[in-house]
């Protein structure tokens, strides 16, 4: 039986950056420089589609399941002795295109989560195949649920009150809906009694959409532990398992949660 009180602190590094449009080499070079500032973290988080920007050109930009970005992430994870994660455009073994979060461990293991909710207002559902399953990952005993951008709007998919310690969102969330981002993230923390970490990009993409960042970390009461604003850089925060355990004991709302199944 896991004792949440006994887990070590979880050290996060959130990497908020502009992205070069459709230019994997430029992006990997830039992130390679930034990640030097992330040393000491247990978990390093990059934005959604960090090699390309949020593009619907899946057929020409997709890489195979063990492609250049996968190899780069594993190299970074080994060098930094940390999990490094972010999403890339992948062509899966079945031929489908996926917006895939890659979870690269320093031991050379590579896990993944495929984005469930595809952003139809940009036609994402016409160019990618949706993920079929939730994924819960573990790091230093912490239970982490990765989710991607538009997933944030769907509380049923995020709901996992008893098992998740950290909900992790990686995104290309445009500035035009900045206030939605800043309202929904605290809601997910409060309703799930867990920490929330979210990484967004800054700058302007190849379609002319502007991004305002607001990468942030919130505690289990929706209180801000870190907010990067619109600055580019690497932002560090440490999470306390003891604080989370104490709050869940003091306010066990999860015991009254509705039971349901996700299909």
N, C-alpha and C positions, 0 to 999 in steps of 0.2 A: 504494500500500500504506500503510495507516494505521500510524503509529508511536504506540503508546499513551503512551510516555514524553513525547511532545511536546504532549499535550493540556493545556489550562489546568485549574486547579482548578474543580470543579463545586460551586457554593454552593447549598445546600438550605435551605429554610425549611419546617418542618412545623407545620401549624396544627391544634392539638388543642383542641376546643371541645365544649360542650354543643350540642344542636340543638333548636330549637323544633319541636314535633310538627306536621307538615302545614302549616307556615307559611313559605312561600317568602320573603315580604317580610321577616319578622323575621330569618330566617337570613341573607339577603343583606345586610341592614343590619348585623348583627353581624359578619359576615365582612369587610364593607367597612371597618369600624373596625380589625379585627385585622390586615388585610393591610397597613395603614400601617406596622406593625412588621416587615414582611417585605421592605421595600425593601433593595436590594442583593443579593438572592438571584437566582440564575439560574432556579431551579425552586421553585415554591411549591405545596405539596400540601395539599389539603383532604380531609376524611373522605368515606367512601362516602355516597351519597344526602344530600349536605350541605344540600340545600334542604328536605328533608322528614323526615329520619330514615328508618330502615329499615322501609318500609311495603309491605304487599301490596296497597294500594289503588291499583293501577297505572292503572286506567281513569279515575279521577277526578283523579289527581295528575300524570299524564303531560303533558309539554309536547312541542311539535313539534320537529323536528330543529334548527331555527334559532329556538328559543324564548327566553324571558326569561333563563334561566340561561346559555345559550350567549352571548347578547349581553353579559350582565354579565361573564362570564369574559373575553371578548375586550376589553372596556373595561378591566378590571383588568390584563390582560396588557400592553396598550398603555401604561397609566399607570405601571406598575411596571417596564416593560422587562424582563419575565421571562415564562417559561412558567408558567401557572397551571392546575392540574388537580384534578379531583375527579369523583365520579359523580353523575348525576341520573337521574330516571325519564323516559325518552323514548319517544314513539310513533314508530317508524321509518316510512319511506316505504311499506313493505309492510303497515302496519297493526299490526305486532307491537309489544309493549311490551318495552323493553330497560333493563337496569341498565347504563348507559353511562358510561364514563369519557371525559370531554372534555378534550382537550389543546389549550389555547388559547395561541397564539403571539403575541408582540407585533406581528408583521407582519400580523395579521388572519387567519391561517390557523387552521382548527379541524379537528383530527384526533380519532379516537375509537377506543376498544376496548370491545367488549361482553363483559360477564361470562360466562365459559364455564361455570363450575360454580355451579349455582343451589341454594340452601340448602333442601333438601327438608323439613327438620325445621320450617321456618317456612312451608312451602308455596310457596316462591319459584318453584319449577318449574311451578306451576299458574297463575301470574300474569305470568310473564315468559318470553321466548324466549332460549335460550342463544346465546352468541356462537359463531361457527364458525371463527374464525381467531386465531392469535397475532399480536401486533403488536410490532414493534420500531421505536422512535422514536430520533431523534438530536438531541442538544443539545450544542453546542460540541464536536462530534466524539465525544461520549460516546454509547454505545449503551444505551438504556433500554428495559426491558420492563415495561409496566404490567400489573398483575394486581389482582383485586378480591376481598378478604375470603376467602370459602370456597375460592377458587382455591389458597390457601396450603396446603391439605391434600393437594394433588395434585402430587407432585414431577415426574411426567412432563410435565405442562403447563408447569411452571416451568423445566424443564431446557433449557439452551441455553448450555453451558459455554464455547464458543469465541467467541461473538458478543456476549454481554451483559456490560456493565460494571456495570450497576445494575438490580437487580430492585426494582420499586416496587409496594408493596401499599397500597391505600386501603381502609378497613374500617369496619364497625360490629360489632366483635367483643365479645360480652358478657363481663362480669366472671366469670360462672360457669365459663367456659373460659379464663380468663386464663393459666393455666399452659401450655395448649396453644399459645397465641399466642407465649409467651416461649420455648418449646422449638423450635417449628417454624421460626421466623424465623432463628435461628442455623444450623439445619440447611440451609436453602436457601442461605445465604451460603457455607457450607463446601463443599457438594456442587457448587455452580456456580462456585466460585472467583471470586466477584464481591461487590460491595457490595450491601447490602439496606437499603432505607428503607421504613418502614411507618407509616402514620398511622391512628389510631383516634380514636374520640370518647370523651367522658366524659358523665356525667349519667345520667338515667333517661328512657327513651322513653315514648311514649303507651301502650304495652302493659305498662309496669311493669318492663321489663328494665333492669338497671343496667350501665353501662359504665365500665371502670376505666382507660382510656387505654393507657398503656405505648407510646405512639408512640416509635419508636426508629430508630436507624441503626446498622448493624453492618458491620464490615469483612469482607474475604474469608476470614478465619479465624474468623468468628463472634464477634469481640470487639466489645464495645459502645463505640461512639463517642459516642452520645447516647441517653438514655432520659428521656422527659418525665414518667414516673410518672403520677400522676392529676391533674396540674396543668393548668389551662386557660391557653393562651397560644400564642406563636409561638417556635419553637425552631430555632436555626441550627446548621449544621455544614458544613464544607468537605471535599470528597473529593479525594484525591491520585491521579492516574493513574499517577505514577511508582511509588508504593508497590504498586499493583495489578500493574503490569507486572513489577516485580522479584519479587513473590511467584509469579506464574505461571511465570516463568523458573526460579525455584528449586524449585518444586513443581508440575510440569506434569501433574497427575493427569488433566486433560481429554484428554490424548493416549491414555489407556487407557479412555476412556468407551465404553460400549456404543452402537452406532448403531441408531436406530429411527426410525419415522415415526409421527406423530400423526394420527389420522383423526377 
